[in-house]
Amino acid sequence: MRIDMRTGRPTIDATDLAGLLNLTPDEVRDRMRAGRITSRLEIGTDDDFGRMRLSFFHEDMRVRLTCSEDGTVLKSLRSRTGSR
């Protein structure tokens, strides 16, 4: 899996995110448009310079991807967060 950085903004393929959230790609697109899947981008500083962390939230699931600045996924974490 790789995050597309060609536009300068990280973009994940709906198929990749769907697999992480146990959804179909169409469900990912629909739920993102409806605001049921949200995301957060954090840019690394100091010791984490050159890295970013993308977090996706859906219902009680959080998916966190730590990536290099070229979009290579270095680490992924999927966890239940409880009700939001």
Secondary structure, DSSP 8 states (H G I E B T S, - for coil): -B-B-TTSS-B--HHHHHHHHT--HHHHHHHHHTTSEEEEEEE--GGGTTEEEEEEEETTEEEEEEEETTSBEEEEEEEE----
